[in-house]
Structure formats: C-alpha cells, structure tokens
Amino acid sequence: SDHPLGGVRDRRRGLIVRQEGKSARFVAVIEPHLEAAMVKDVEAVSAEEIEVTLTAGRSHIISVTGLDGDGEPSVRMSEYTGSTLTHLESSH
C-alpha cells in the first residue's frame, strides 16, 4: 500500500459526511484495483445495508446485522446481475 505517500492524488477519492446524533456507523469501500475503476457507485440503503454497483453491471448488497446488541453480529453479501441473484456469502 502506498497510502498516504505521494503521487496518487488523482486515484484517491473520498466523501466525508457529518451527522449529529447519539450513534453512528462508518463504512469504507476500498477500490481494489489501481488500473480501471470497478466501483461505479455506493449507496446506503439503510443503517444496516449498502449497495455497491460495479462498472461490469453487477451489484453487491452488503448487510451487517447484530451491531445493536440484538443478536450475534452477522455479515451477508449478495451479488446480483440485474435482478438475478448470482452469488451469496454469509458469516453464519
């Protein structure tokens, strides 16, 4: 990793949002490639779920539950091509 060393300002992109409240969740989506971008868009669907849209047309729905003490923490990743579920992974 070369972060935070120089020469890569054009490759690093970030978004910072400020919120006020009694609790917060932080999510980081890291682009895994130095060449062409694979991540087209990231959207917070809810407090427990994000959707990562890839440039290849697929999308990943990543859900994290159980962080509020309402059960054991769990992560689930569903991959879709269009509206068709093509892959599913879960921590349980």
C-alpha angles and dihedrals in degrees: 000000000000097000121156096008119106140276099048103086092120092054098049117082128172145172124206121192126185120214134175123217146092097284139022142189124210124204128186123194111194121202103230098204133067093202123056116359117254097186113079101171143354122204132181104229093181140331088283102037142055131183119216113196115203126210089238090067098258124116132206121211109200118192127187118189136172097047094119095061091265096125137316116327112259136181124204127183121192121186120205134188102200104318094330118106106228103169138013130191128178137179089224 
